[in-house]
Amino acid sequence: MNTPQEFGVLLEGFKRLQSSGFAGGAALATLTRTHGSTFRRAGARMLVCGDGTVVRGLSGGCPEADIISRAHDVIGAGTARIVRYDRDNGLDALIELGCGGELEVLIEPLARSSDLGFVTAVEHCLGSRSPGFLATAFACNGAVLGPRPRRLVWSGATLHDEIADAGFAAALIEHAGSAENGRRPHVQGFDSAQGPVEVLFETLLPPFAAVLIGVNAASLALARIGRGLGWDVTVVDHRDDPQLPAALAPGASLVSAQPEQLARRVSLDARSFAVVMTHNIERDIEYLRALLPAPLAYIGAIGSRQRARKLLDGCGAAPPRVHAPAGLDLGSETPEEIALAIAAEILAVSTGRGGTSLSASAGPIH
């Protein structure tokens, strides 16, 4: 999958489907290959339910209406299919795409709990904040595997195996573990007893976690944005018995932690961000000192440039290790605008981008 943040939304859709007893059936559409400029990359998914509900659409940039129509056909037929939108197939939908890209989409039926066996394994992998991979064997001898694809989920050990071939599974694990294969989703061909098999590989990474230190309008606004982006959000209060703010975003948590307690009470790993915003300069310095040894993807602190210099001098750090003042230069004034600027900078840092206007750059968007 493109981002672990998307999985949570799909998971809720899967759970609703299971609780309904798969009433009306459903189909899962997965981008397996893209070429040229496309709105989404391989690994993006969309759940189409028989009652017309669509979860995590593949976005307006894709020939989405046609994919949904074909998904309903798959629900009725009960067998997977591969749909291509390229110069030889689906030309009308390709013209609608408008950006010159080409797509290959795997659409598979979901009719029983066993069809979602891999989901629990993926959920476990992401929940444990342990990296892993999902391998989906979806075609053999150029034809779609039916009635549905076969998957392997691995994270230090095999968590789910539909491959039923120890040698083939070992080859998948070896391939996924090779550093040169990188983290981007890709399709790889393998020889098997049945013929050449095509497998979609997707790296499973923990969702981003945001640790927001200080309870105020800006931190609560940033918590709302973070939850909207699918981050695990924890707001930290220095007081021993903090009161749960009425404006705390649903799904966010509140913990009490002094600087020396942070490492034991919140996630401070390489997929985590921390923003110090207590509005007390000495307290902020102590929290920054506590954060510096952790392998965080981002450390930020809010305030004026003069305050930022005092914070950096006090904790003995400097940019880019600590982003102070935190946030992109958006001309922010209100707590909500400040939160947006900080969230945008965090996203830019986590993706290795400069945060410049797309119209002023010539590189790839994704």
Secondary structure as GFF3:
##gff-version 3
##sequence-region A 1 366
A	DSSP	alpha_helix	4	19	.	.	.	ID=ss1
A	DSSP	beta_strand	26	35	.	.	.	ID=ss2
A	DSSP	beta_strand	45	49	.	.	.	ID=ss3
A	DSSP	beta_strand	54	55	.	.	.	ID=ss4
A	DSSP	alpha_helix	64	77	.	.	.	ID=ss5
A	DSSP	beta_strand	81	85	.	.	.	ID=ss6
A	DSSP	alpha_helix	91	97	.	.	.	ID=ss7
A	DSSP	beta_strand	102	110	.	.	.	ID=ss8
A	DSSP	three_ten_helix	113	116	.	.	.	ID=ss9
A	DSSP	alpha_helix	117	127	.	.	.	ID=ss10
A	DSSP	beta_strand	132	140	.	.	.	ID=ss11
A	DSSP	beta_strand	143	144	.	.	.	ID=ss12
A	DSSP	beta_strand	150	154	.	.	.	ID=ss13
A	DSSP	beta_strand	158	161	.	.	.	ID=ss14
A	DSSP	alpha_helix	166	176	.	.	.	ID=ss15
A	DSSP	three_ten_helix	179	181	.	.	.	ID=ss16
A	DSSP	beta_strand	186	190	.	.	.	ID=ss17
A	DSSP	beta_strand	197	204	.	.	.	ID=ss18
A	DSSP	beta_strand	209	213	.	.	.	ID=ss19
A	DSSP	alpha_helix	217	228	.	.	.	ID=ss20
A	DSSP	beta_strand	232	237	.	.	.	ID=ss21
A	DSSP	beta_strand	253	256	.	.	.	ID=ss22
A	DSSP	three_ten_helix	259	261	.	.	.	ID=ss23
A	DSSP	alpha_helix	262	265	.	.	.	ID=ss24
A	DSSP	beta_strand	272	276	.	.	.	ID=ss25
A	DSSP	alpha_helix	281	291	.	.	.	ID=ss26
A	DSSP	beta_strand	298	301	.	.	.	ID=ss27
A	DSSP	alpha_helix	305	315	.	.	.	ID=ss28
A	DSSP	alpha_helix	335	351	.	.	.	ID=ss29
A	DSSP	three_ten_helix	358	360	.	.	.	ID=ss30
###
